[in-house]
Amino acid sequence: AHQGVKLHPIISWAMRWWLWLFTGMSTREWVAVHRKHHAFCETEEDPHSPVVHGWANILFFGVHYYRKSYNDPATMERFTKSCPEDWIEMNLFIPHKVLGLIILAGLDYLLFAGLSFSWMSLLTTTLVWLGQVLWVPFWAAGVVNGLGHTIGYRNYLLKDESRNMIPFGILLSGEELHNNHHKFPSSAKFSKRWFEIDFGWYYINLFRLFGLARRPPGEAGSHRHSGEDSYGYEQHRGARIGRAERCDVGVQRLLQAFVIDGIQRVGMLLESGVVDEHVESPEARDDGRHGRVTPCGILHVTLQQQALPAFGLHMAAGVLG
């Protein structure tokens, strides 16, 4: 979608087939919807904004909004630059969407039932198939697009409501770090802080080790994050914010306020050396010296403002539970 990584044809071919078999979508359709989302994020033109349509609608009915968007000829014409236009894309993936799901069901039956025709084998195969075809729509079209703009913390203050749901991109291969992606959409690495994990980046590096992935020619190290990019849509300017914004949902708000906030504060102090009036060692205050960061001062403030209140809330929640 953003040309952040160049995949070997073997990997690209496999992923295109996987997308069609598991979702019934073609590469051109998925890419067009995603690029349009970045172009008009949180506006009426956004294909799947939870701000406009509500997070519950996107979470549970995200596929409906995808289909509505890629069925618009204007969307497909504008946002499909550099997308595949080969025979299989135009004559199989796009016109025969349901066929992919049917082929997947047949493959599942051969794999899990074999030559058995019992009701139990049919039930098992059906449940496996349903899990496969519902997995991507729920997590990608629902969780990432719905909750990724609703709950979590923010490393960058952008014009949209994108958020990093959690700092560990394991289950969704880095898509959990959605705020980072909206800041640097053309970057293949979604993790930007020392405590963030992006499993997708590990997979890409594994592919690179075997010569199956590389940076696009002429774009090594580039991050297009302002102005208008080569696909004709304006990307967001965003300033790094020192402290994560408070979430609007109960438990997530407590987690962010007392854990992630504390980690970010210490990390930024160590990286930048910026000191506020509260982050000073006792010795500095006694002899009138200001503007010096000491490990003791950082630890003191962190324990006082973050760890101890968090521990108290944890204990209170345990008692109430």
C-alpha positions in Angstrom: 0.0 0.0 0.0 2.8 2.5 0.9 5.7 0.8 -1.0 7.6 0.5 2.3 9.2 -2.8 1.4 9.9 -4.6 -1.9 9.0 -8.3 -1.7 10.3 -11.1 -3.9 7.7 -12.3 -6.4 7.5 -15.6 -4.5 6.4 -13.9 -1.3 4.3 -11.4 -3.1 2.5 -14.1 -5.1 1.8 -16.1 -1.9 0.4 -13.1 -0.1 -1.9 -12.2 -3.0 -3.3 -15.7 -3.1 -3.7 -15.8 0.7 -5.6 -12.5 0.6 -8.0 -13.8 -2.0 -8.5 -17.2 -0.4 -9.2 -15.9 3.1 -11.1 -12.7 2.4 -12.3 -12.8 -1.2 -10.5 -9.4 -1.9 -8.0 -8.6 -4.5 -4.7 -6.8 -3.8 -5.9 -3.7 -5.7 -9.1 -3.5 -3.7 -7.4 -3.8 -0.3 -4.7 -1.3 -1.2 -7.2 1.3 -2.6 -9.3 1.2 0.6 -6.2 1.5 2.8 -4.7 4.4 0.9 -8.1 6.3 0.9 -8.2 5.8 4.7 -4.9 7.6 5.0 -5.9 10.3 2.6 -9.2 11.2 4.3 -8.7 9.9 7.8 -11.5 10.7 10.3 -13.6 12.6 7.7 -16.8 11.6 5.9 -14.6 10.4 3.0 -12.7 7.9 5.3 -13.9 4.4 4.4 -13.9 3.1 7.9 -13.4 5.8 10.5 -14.8 4.9 14.0 -15.0 8.7 14.7 -17.6 9.0 11.9 -19.3 5.6 12.0 -18.8 4.5 15.6 -16.2 2.1 16.9 -18.7 -0.8 17.3 -19.9 -0.6 13.7 -16.3 -0.7 12.5 -15.3 -3.5 14.9 -18.2 -5.9 14.0 -19.1 -4.8 10.5 -15.8 -3.5 9.1 -16.1 -5.7 6.0 -19.3 -3.9 4.9 -17.4 -0.6 4.9 -14.5 -2.1 2.9 -16.9 -3.5 0.2 -18.7 -0.2 0.0 -15.4 1.7 -0.6 -13.8 -0.7 -3.2 -17.1 -0.8 -5.2 -16.6 2.9 -5.9 -15.0 3.3 -9.3 -13.5 6.7 -8.4 -11.7 5.1 -5.4 -10.3 2.3 -7.5 -9.1 4.7 -10.2 -7.4 7.1 -7.9 -5.7 4.8 -5.3 -4.5 1.9 -7.3 -1.2 3.3 -8.7 1.5 0.6 -8.9 -0.9 -2.2 -8.0 -0.9 -5.5 -9.9 -2.6 -5.5 -13.2 -1.7 -8.9 -14.4 -4.0 -11.5 -15.9 -4.7 -13.3 -12.6 -5.6 -10.1 -10.8 -8.0 -8.8 -13.5 -9.5 -12.2 -14.5 -9.6 -14.2 -11.3 -9.1 -12.3 -8.1 -11.4 -9.3 -8.9 -14.3 -10.9 -10.8 -14.5 -14.2 -8.8 -14.4 -13.2 -5.1 -16.5 -16.0 -3.7 -14.5 -18.6 -5.6 -11.5 -18.0 -3.3 -13.6 -18.8 -0.2 -15.0 -21.9 -1.9 -11.5 -23.1 -2.8 -10.3 -22.6 0.8 -13.3 -24.6 2.0 -12.3 -27.5 -0.3 -8.7 -27.4 0.8 -9.8 -27.5 4.4 -12.0 -30.5 3.8 -9.1 -32.4 2.1 -6.7 -31.5 4.9 -8.9 -32.1 7.9 -11.4 -34.7 6.6 -9.6 -36.5 3.9 -11.7 -39.3 2.5 -13.9 -39.3 5.6 -17.6 -38.3 5.1 -18.8 -38.4 8.7 -20.8 -35.6 10.3 -17.9 -35.0 12.8 -15.4 -34.4 10.0 -17.8 -32.1 8.2 -18.4 -30.2 11.4 -14.7 -29.9 12.2 -13.9 -28.7 8.7 -16.7 -26.1 8.8 -15.5 -24.7 12.1 -11.9 -24.4 10.8 -13.1 -22.7 7.7 -15.3 -20.2 9.6 -12.4 -19.4 11.9 -10.2 -18.7 8.9 -12.5 -16.5 7.0 -13.6 -14.5 10.1 -10.1 -14.0 11.5 -8.9 -11.4 9.1 -12.2 -9.4 8.8 -12.5 -9.2 12.6 -8.9 -8.4 13.5 -7.8 -6.3 10.5 -11.0 -4.6 9.4 -12.5 -4.5 12.9 -9.9 -4.4 15.7 -7.2 -2.4 13.9 -9.4 0.1 12.2 -12.0 0.3 15.0 -10.0 0.1 18.3 -6.8 1.4 16.7 -8.5 4.8 16.5 -10.3 4.6 19.8 -8.2 3.2 22.7 -4.5 3.2 23.4 -1.6 5.6 23.8 0.0 8.0 21.3 3.6 8.7 20.4 2.7 11.4 17.9 0.0 14.1 17.9 -1.6 13.8 14.5 -4.7 15.2 12.9 -6.4 11.8 13.2 -7.3 9.7 16.2 -4.9 6.8 15.6 -3.5 5.1 18.7 -1.1 2.4 19.6 -3.4 -0.1 21.2 -0.6 -1.9 23.1 3.2 -1.6 22.8 3.6 -5.3 21.8 2.8 -6.0 18.1 2.8 -9.8 18.4 -0.7 -11.0 17.6 -1.2 -8.7 14.7 2.4 -8.5 13.6 2.9 -4.8 14.5 -0.5 -3.5 13.5 -1.2 -2.8 17.2 1.2 0.2 16.8 -1.3 2.1 14.7 -0.3 5.6 15.7 3.3 5.0 14.7 2.1 3.7 11.3 0.0 6.8 10.7 3.0 9.0 11.5 5.3 7.1 9.1 3.1 5.2 6.7 5.9 4.4 4.3 8.1 2.9 7.0 8.0 -0.9 7.1 9.0 -0.8 10.8 6.1 0.1 13.0 7.9 0.1 16.4 9.5 3.5 17.2 10.2 3.4 21.0 12.6 1.2 22.8 9.9 -0.8 24.6 7.7 -1.4 21.5 7.8 -4.7 19.7 6.9 -5.2 16.0 6.9 -8.9 15.0 6.2 -7.9 11.4 9.5 -6.2 11.2 11.2 -9.4 12.4 9.5 -11.3 9.6 10.7 -8.8 7.0 14.2 -9.0 8.3 14.0 -12.8 8.1 12.9 -12.4 4.4 15.8 -10.0 3.9 18.2 -12.6 5.2 17.2 -14.9 2.4 17.0 -12.2 -0.3 13.2 -12.2 -0.3 12.6 -8.6 0.8 14.4 -5.3 0.3 13.9 -1.6 0.5 12.3 0.0 -2.6 15.0 1.4 -5.1 15.8 5.0 -4.4 13.8 5.2 -1.2 16.2 3.7 1.3 15.6 5.2 4.7 13.0 7.6 3.5 9.8 8.3 5.5 7.3 10.3 3.6 5.2 11.9 6.3 4.4 15.4 5.2 3.2 17.0 2.0 1.6 15.0 -0.8 3.1 11.6 -1.6 3.3 9.8 -5.0 -0.2 8.4 -4.6 -1.9 11.8 -4.6 -3.0 12.1 -1.0 -1.8 14.4 1.8 -0.1 12.7 4.7 -0.2 13.9 8.2 2.2 16.3 9.9 2.6 15.3 13.5 4.6 16.4 16.4 6.1 14.0 18.9 4.3 14.3 22.2 6.2 13.8 25.3 3.5 12.1 27.3 0.9 9.7 26.1 -2.6 11.1 25.9 -5.1 9.8 28.4 -7.5 7.2 27.1 -11.2 7.4 27.4 -11.9 3.9 28.5 -11.6 2.8 32.1 -8.9 0.2 32.5 -6.9 1.4 29.5 -6.9 4.9 31.1 -5.4 3.5 34.3 -2.8 1.5 32.5 -1.7 4.4 30.4 -1.6 6.9 33.2 0.5 4.9 35.6 2.6 2.5 33.5 3.1 3.5 29.9 3.3 7.2 30.9 6.0 6.4 33.4 8.0 4.4 30.9 7.8 7.2 28.3 8.8 9.8 30.8 11.9 8.0 31.9 12.8 7.1 28.4 12.5 10.7 27.1 14.5 12.0 30.1 17.3 9.6 29.4 17.3 10.3 25.7 17.0 14.1 25.7 18.3 15.2 29.1 15.4 17.6 29.5 14.6 18.3 33.1 11.5 19.8 34.5 11.3 21.4 37.9 10.3 18.2 39.6 13.0 16.0 38.2 16.0 16.9 40.3 18.1 15.1 42.8 17.8 16.2 46.4 21.4 17.3 46.4 20.7 19.7 43.5 17.9 21.4 45.3 19.9 21.7 48.5 22.9 23.5 47.0 21.0 25.5 44.4 22.2 23.6 41.4 19.4 23.0 38.8 19.1 21.5 35.4 21.0 18.2 36.1 19.4 14.8 35.7 20.6 12.1 38.0 19.6 8.4 38.1 18.5 8.8 41.7 16.3 11.8 40.8 14.7 10.0 37.9 14.1 6.9 40.1 12.7 9.0 42.9 10.2 10.8 40.7 9.2 7.6 38.9 8.5 5.8 42.1 6.7 8.8 43.6 4.5 9.7 40.6 4.0 6.4 38.8 5.0 3.1 40.5 3.6 3.8 43.9 0.1 5.0 42.8 -0.1 2.2 40.3 0.7 -0.3 43.0 -1.9 1.2 45.3 -4.5 1.0 42.5 -3.5 -2.6 41.8 -3.9 -3.6 45.4 -7.3 -1.7 45.7 -8.6 -3.5 42.6 -7.5 -6.8 44.0 -9.3 -6.2 47.3 -12.5 -5.1 45.4 -12.2 -8.1 43.1 
